Amino acid sequence: MTRTDGKVLALDLGTSSARALVLAADDAAPIPGALARHKISPAYGHDGSATLDLHEYVEGLLGCLDELEQNGHLDGIGAIVLSSQWHSIVALDTKGAARTPVITWADTRSVDLGLGTSFDEPAFHARTGAWLHRLYWTRRIPWLLSTASADQFAGLPDLVLERLTGERVTSVSVASGTGTLDLATGAYDDEALEIAGVTADRLPPIVPTGWTGTLSAEYARRWPGLVGVPVHPPTGDGAASNVGTGGYDAGTAAVTVGTSAAVRVVHPIENAPELPWELWRYRVDDKRAVTGMAFSAAGNLHAWLTGVLRLESDEPIGIEIGTTNAIAIPFMAGTRPPAVVPGGSGVYFGLSFDDTPAALLAAALQGASLEIDRGLRTLDALFGQQLDVVLGGGGIDASQWWRRCLTATFARPTTVCAEPEVGARGAAAVALGLSPEPGGEHLTPVEAEVTRLAELRERYEALRELAIQASAL
């Protein structure tokens, strides 16, 4: 039986930061002041690399726990949960030592597989929820086998869990983000393993949602309040964020904006609707799946532009939604699968000498909103209804203008989740069986803004196609 007699310690393994925070056990609400953060600086290279230093990452996370301990926040903890970035991979030697840094979702290095015409990728996509894309282990493992002396493979959350408990295992949620999971069975997919060139024993064993471990003796001495506290298997950040915003039923789409962005729907894995080619599908836990579309330019785009344009405000002050002359196609970081637009493909159309920095920021936020809307409309069609929408994540929390722009782009009311730490909150909810409510403001679209963005969408779609064509030149 899960201990929930006190508080929950949540570890959030992000790309730009690693965080440890304490939540209330009854509703997964953060305890004020009980948060420690370690900033992460990924290393990017001209060869397409996007990596994290594993040792520095883990030591930074452990330092967050030390900080909470020093401030008296690790007393009364009844459960430890993890939310983690999906898709990361590390090559290991025969003894389990890392041979590579953590290779993140943003890394574009891999190999082309050349499987020939006999390979049925639509059937593979329907079964695994993934494509043969550089994001997934089916292409990353063959590349690593050709470049590093690797015997085993694991993701960042698997190695963090091993460091804490001594057990290198993975969850069905994290495993689904590798592109090697049979979604229906919750086991590694035989064809995916064959394509990757490995057997299942070279990957972390998949444990059920109800599995728990405990801290090893080293950390039990370091943090006495956590002795015997169950450590739950990690939840992929996308699934955790949906649940954390309150988007955990098939009638609600959660739009989350962090470093990247996504629109997703959580639903039962049993009798799930047939998966369209444009969407991915991963697992939340043993009984639920999450279907959606992700976008590489979001909070990173906002942060980059405010710095490059030297804006004094995070908001495009003085710019009405849908009124910019310039149209931005936000392919600065490329696209997620199944599209193959490479990084460095962002475009502004219609620039003039009277465009201001605020107008350029507004155009970019509108472009990102229109990209997310493409995914939302696809999900509307899949689930046969106009979905309710809840907004969440750090980017949503930071910009009122962007919240209004998304609401107008979607042309429907939205609810803004009041809690910015949606990943940690969702991981606790998945582990403990909670159903958190958004609890934030309700936004109603302004008719004039809806009309202007609908008109803008027609021009945007035509220019988007030009940007895709240009990216191939």
C-alpha positions in Angstrom: 0.0 0.0 0.0 1.4 3.4 -0.9 2.3 5.6 2.0 0.5 9.0 1.6 0.4 9.9 5.3 2.4 13.1 4.8 4.0 14.8 1.8 5.3 13.8 -1.6 8.8 14.5 -2.8 8.8 15.1 -6.6 11.9 15.0 -8.7 11.4 16.8 -12.1 14.1 15.9 -14.6 13.8 18.6 -17.2 16.1 19.7 -20.1 16.8 23.2 -18.7 16.6 22.4 -15.0 16.5 19.6 -12.5 14.1 20.3 -9.6 13.1 18.7 -6.3 10.0 19.9 -4.7 7.6 18.8 -1.9 3.9 18.5 -2.6 0.9 17.9 -0.3 -0.2 14.3 -0.5 -3.9 14.9 -0.8 -4.0 17.2 -3.8 -0.4 17.3 -5.1 -0.2 21.0 -4.4 3.3 22.4 -3.9 4.4 23.3 -0.4 5.4 27.0 -0.4 9.1 27.4 -0.2 9.9 23.7 -0.5 11.6 23.8 -4.0 15.2 23.5 -5.0 16.4 24.0 -8.6 19.6 23.1 -10.4 20.0 25.0 -13.7 21.0 22.7 -16.7 22.9 24.0 -19.7 22.7 21.5 -22.6 25.8 21.4 -24.9 24.9 22.0 -28.5 27.2 21.3 -31.4 27.3 22.1 -35.2 27.0 18.3 -35.8 23.5 18.4 -34.4 24.5 17.2 -30.9 22.4 18.2 -27.9 23.7 16.6 -24.8 23.8 16.8 -21.0 26.6 15.8 -18.7 25.2 12.8 -16.8 27.4 13.2 -13.7 26.8 17.0 -13.4 23.1 16.4 -13.9 22.7 13.8 -11.2 25.0 15.6 -8.7 23.0 18.8 -9.3 19.8 16.9 -8.5 21.2 15.3 -5.4 22.3 18.8 -4.3 18.6 19.9 -4.6 17.7 17.1 -2.1 20.5 18.3 0.2 19.1 21.8 0.1 15.6 20.6 1.0 17.1 18.5 3.8 19.0 21.5 5.2 15.8 23.5 5.2 13.8 20.8 7.0 11.6 19.9 4.1 12.3 16.1 3.9 10.5 15.2 7.1 7.1 13.5 6.8 7.6 12.4 3.2 5.4 9.4 2.3 6.3 8.9 -1.4 9.0 9.8 -3.9 7.8 10.4 -7.6 9.6 11.3 -10.8 8.7 13.2 -13.9 11.2 13.1 -16.7 11.9 14.3 -20.2 11.1 11.7 -22.8 13.4 10.2 -25.5 16.9 10.6 -23.8 19.4 7.8 -24.2 22.8 6.9 -22.8 25.2 4.2 -24.1 26.6 2.0 -21.3 29.4 -0.5 -21.2 29.2 -4.1 -19.9 29.4 -2.9 -16.3 26.7 -0.3 -16.7 29.1 2.7 -16.8 28.1 5.5 -19.2 30.1 5.7 -22.4 28.3 8.8 -23.7 26.7 11.9 -22.3 22.9 12.0 -22.0 21.6 12.4 -25.6 18.5 14.5 -25.4 15.4 14.8 -27.6 16.9 17.8 -29.4 19.9 15.8 -30.7 19.6 15.3 -34.4 22.3 12.7 -34.9 21.3 9.2 -35.9 21.5 6.9 -38.9 19.2 6.2 -41.9 18.1 2.6 -41.7 17.2 1.8 -45.3 14.8 -1.0 -44.4 13.4 -1.2 -47.9 9.8 -1.5 -49.2 8.9 -4.5 -47.2 8.8 -2.5 -43.9 5.3 -1.4 -43.1 5.8 1.8 -41.2 2.1 2.7 -40.9 1.6 -0.6 -39.0 4.7 0.0 -36.9 3.4 3.5 -36.1 0.0 2.2 -35.1 1.5 -0.4 -32.8 4.3 1.7 -31.2 2.9 5.2 -31.5 6.2 6.3 -33.0 7.9 6.6 -36.3 11.4 5.6 -37.5 12.6 9.1 -36.7 15.9 10.3 -35.2 14.0 11.1 -32.0 13.6 7.4 -31.1 15.9 4.6 -30.1 15.2 2.6 -33.2 17.5 4.9 -35.1 19.7 6.1 -32.2 20.9 2.7 -31.0 22.2 1.7 -34.4 24.0 5.0 -34.6 25.5 4.6 -31.1 26.5 1.0 -31.9 28.4 2.4 -34.9 30.2 5.2 -33.0 30.7 3.9 -29.4 31.6 0.7 -27.7 28.2 0.1 -26.2 26.7 -3.0 -24.6 23.5 -1.6 -22.9 21.3 1.4 -23.2 19.2 3.4 -20.8 17.5 6.8 -20.5 18.2 9.6 -18.0 15.3 8.7 -15.7 16.4 5.0 -15.6 19.9 6.0 -14.5 18.6 8.5 -11.9 16.4 5.7 -10.5 19.3 3.4 -10.5 21.5 5.9 -8.7 18.8 6.4 -6.0 17.7 2.8 -5.5 20.4 0.6 -7.0 17.8 -0.8 -9.5 18.0 0.1 -13.2 14.4 -0.3 -14.3 12.1 1.8 -16.4 8.4 2.5 -16.5 5.9 1.7 -19.3 5.5 5.5 -19.7 9.2 6.2 -20.1 9.7 3.1 -22.3 6.9 4.3 -24.7 8.9 7.4 -25.4 11.8 5.4 -26.8 9.7 4.2 -29.8 10.4 0.6 -28.9 7.2 -0.3 -26.9 4.2 -2.2 -28.1 1.5 0.1 -26.7 -1.1 -2.6 -26.3 1.0 -5.1 -24.4 3.3 -2.8 -22.5 6.3 -4.8 -23.5 9.2 -4.1 -25.9 8.2 -4.5 -29.5 9.9 -7.4 -31.3 10.2 -5.6 -34.6 11.5 -2.4 -33.0 14.2 -4.3 -31.2 15.2 -6.1 -34.4 15.4 -2.7 -36.2 17.5 -1.3 -33.3 19.8 -4.3 -33.4 19.4 -5.2 -29.7 17.6 -7.7 -27.5 15.4 -6.7 -24.6 18.0 -7.7 -22.0 20.2 -4.9 -23.2 17.5 -2.3 -22.2 16.1 -1.6 -18.7 13.4 -4.0 -17.6 9.9 -2.5 -17.7 8.2 -2.5 -14.3 4.4 -2.1 -13.6 3.0 1.2 -12.4 2.6 -0.2 -8.9 6.3 -1.1 -8.5 8.2 0.8 -5.9 11.8 0.8 -4.7 13.6 2.3 -1.7 16.7 4.5 -1.4 20.0 2.7 -1.1 21.9 2.7 2.2 24.1 5.6 1.0 21.2 7.9 0.6 19.3 6.6 3.6 22.2 7.9 5.7 22.3 11.2 3.7 18.6 11.9 4.1 17.3 10.0 7.2 13.8 11.2 6.7 13.5 9.3 3.5 14.4 5.8 4.9 11.9 3.3 3.7 9.9 5.8 1.6 8.7 4.1 -1.6 10.2 5.4 -4.8 7.7 5.2 -7.7 8.7 4.6 -11.3 9.0 7.8 -13.5 6.3 9.2 -15.6 7.2 10.8 -19.0 6.9 14.6 -18.7 4.3 14.9 -21.4 1.9 12.4 -19.7 2.7 13.9 -16.3 2.0 17.5 -17.5 -1.4 16.5 -18.9 -2.5 14.9 -15.7 -1.0 17.8 -13.7 -3.0 20.4 -15.6 -6.2 18.5 -15.0 -6.3 17.1 -18.6 -6.8 13.4 -17.8 -10.0 12.5 -19.7 -10.8 11.9 -23.3 -12.9 15.1 -23.6 -10.1 17.5 -22.6 -7.0 18.5 -24.4 -4.1 19.9 -22.4 -1.8 22.5 -24.1 1.5 22.8 -22.2 4.2 25.3 -23.0 7.6 24.8 -21.5 10.9 24.7 -23.4 8.9 23.0 -26.1 5.1 22.8 -26.5 2.5 20.0 -27.0 -1.2 19.4 -27.2 -2.4 16.0 -25.8 -5.3 14.0 -24.7 -5.2 11.3 -22.0 -7.5 8.3 -22.6 -7.8 4.6 -21.8 -5.4 2.4 -23.8 -8.2 -0.2 -24.2 -10.4 0.5 -27.3 -8.2 3.6 -28.1 -9.2 5.3 -31.4 -7.1 4.4 -34.4 -4.0 6.6 -34.4 -3.6 9.1 -37.3 -0.3 9.3 -39.0 0.3 12.9 -37.8 0.0 12.1 -34.1 2.1 10.1 -31.6 0.9 8.0 -28.8 2.7 7.1 -25.6 1.7 5.5 -22.3 0.7 7.3 -19.0 0.6 4.1 -16.9 -0.7 0.6 -17.1 -4.2 1.6 -18.2 -3.9 4.9 -19.9 -2.4 6.4 -23.0 -1.7 9.9 -24.2 -2.1 10.9 -27.8 -0.9 14.2 -29.2 1.4 16.4 -31.2 4.6 18.2 -30.0 6.4 21.4 -31.2 10.1 22.2 -30.9 9.7 26.0 -30.7 7.8 27.4 -27.7 9.3 28.7 -24.5 12.7 28.5 -26.0 11.5 30.7 -28.9 10.1 33.2 -26.5 13.3 33.3 -24.4 15.5 33.6 -27.4 13.6 36.5 -29.0 13.3 38.5 -25.9 17.1 38.2 -25.5 18.0 38.8 -29.2 15.6 41.7 -29.6 16.6 43.1 -26.1 13.0 43.5 -25.1 12.4 45.0 -21.7 9.2 43.1 -21.3 8.3 39.4 -21.9 5.1 40.7 -23.5 4.6 42.2 -27.0 3.4 45.5 -25.5 1.2 47.6 -27.7 0.5 44.9 -30.3 -3.0 43.7 -30.7 -3.4 40.0 -31.3 -3.7 39.2 -35.0 -2.6 42.6 -36.3 1.1 42.0 -37.3 2.1 42.5 -40.9 5.0 40.0 -40.5 4.2 36.3 -40.3 6.7 34.0 -38.5 7.0 30.3 -39.2 8.6 29.0 -36.0 10.9 26.3 -37.4 14.0 27.6 -35.5 14.4 24.2 -33.9 13.0 22.2 -36.8 9.9 20.1 -36.5 9.0 17.0 -34.5 8.1 13.8 -36.4 6.6 12.8 -38.8 7.8 16.0 -40.5 11.5 16.3 -41.1 12.2 20.0 -41.3 15.7 20.5 -39.9 16.7 23.1 -37.2 17.6 26.5 -38.5 14.5 26.7 -40.8 12.7 29.5 -39.1 11.3 32.2 -41.4 9.8 35.7 -41.2 7.7 36.7 -44.2 6.6 40.3 -44.8 9.2 42.2 -42.8 9.3 46.0 -43.2 11.2 48.9 -41.7 8.3 49.8 -39.5 8.2 46.5 -37.7 9.2 46.8 -34.0 10.8 44.2 -31.7 7.4 43.8 -30.0 5.7 43.1 -33.3 8.3 40.5 -34.2 7.8 38.8 -30.8 4.0 38.9 -31.4 4.4 37.3 -34.9 6.5 34.5 -33.4 4.0 33.8 -30.6 1.1 33.8 -33.2 3.0 31.4 -35.4 3.6 29.0 -32.4 -0.1 29.3 -31.5 -1.1 28.4 -35.0 1.2 25.4 -35.0 -0.4 24.1 -31.8 -3.8 24.7 -33.2 -3.0 22.3 -36.0 -2.6 19.6 -33.4 -5.7 20.5 -31.5 -7.9 20.3 -34.6 -6.4 16.9 -35.5 -7.3 15.7 -31.9 -10.8 17.2 -32.2 -11.4 15.1 -35.3 -9.9 12.0 -33.7 -12.1 12.1 -30.6 -15.2 13.3 -32.6 -15.9 16.5 -30.7 -14.6 20.0 -30.0 -12.4 19.3 -27.0 -12.3 21.4 -23.8 -8.9 23.0 -23.5 -6.7 23.6 -20.4 -3.5 25.5 -20.6 -0.5 24.9 -18.4 3.3 25.1 -18.0 5.9 27.8 -17.4 5.4 29.6 -20.7 1.7 29.8 -20.1 2.3 31.2 -16.6 4.7 33.8 -17.9 2.7 35.5 -20.6 -0.8 36.8 -20.4 -0.6 37.9 -24.0 0.2 34.4 -25.2 -2.6 32.9 -23.2 -5.1 35.2 -24.9 -3.5 34.5 -28.3 -3.9 30.8 -27.8 -7.5 31.2 -26.7 -8.3 33.3 -29.8 -6.5 30.9 -32.1 -8.4 27.9 -30.7 -11.6 29.9 -31.0 -13.0 28.4 -27.8 -12.9 29.1 -24.1 -9.9 27.8 -22.2 -9.0 27.2 -18.6 -5.5 28.2 -17.3 -4.1 25.9 -14.8 -3.1 27.8 -11.7 -0.2 25.5 -10.9 3.0 26.1 -12.9 4.7 22.9 -11.7 2.4 20.6 -13.7 5.0 17.9 -14.4 5.8 17.2 -10.7 2.1 17.5 -9.8 1.1 15.0 -12.5 3.8 12.5 -11.5 2.4 12.5 -8.0 -1.1 12.2 -9.3 -0.2 9.2 -11.5 1.7 7.4 -8.7 -1.0 8.1 -6.0 -4.2 7.9 -8.1 -5.1 11.6 -7.6 -7.3 13.7 -9.9 -6.1 17.4 -9.6 -8.2 20.2 -10.9 -6.8 23.1 -12.9 -8.2 25.7 -10.5 -7.2 28.7 -12.6 -8.8 31.5 -14.6 -11.2 30.9 -17.4 -10.6 32.8 -20.7 -13.2 33.6 -23.3 -12.0 34.3 -26.8 -12.5 37.9 -28.1 -14.5 37.8 -31.3 -12.4 40.4 -33.1 -9.2 38.5 -32.3 -10.7 35.2 -33.4 -11.7 36.7 -36.7 -8.2 38.3 -37.3 -6.4 35.0 -36.5 -8.8 33.0 -38.7 -7.8 35.3 -41.6 -4.1 35.1 -40.6 -4.3 31.3 -40.6 -5.0 31.2 -44.4 -1.9 33.2 -45.2 0.1 31.3 -42.6 -0.6 27.9 -44.0 0.4 29.0 -47.5 3.7 30.5 -46.3 4.3 27.5 -44.1 4.4 25.3 -47.1 7.0 27.6 -48.7 9.1 27.4 -45.6 9.0 23.6 -45.7 10.1 23.6 -49.3 12.8 26.1 -48.6 14.2 23.9 -45.8 14.9 21.2 -48.3 17.1 23.4 -50.5 
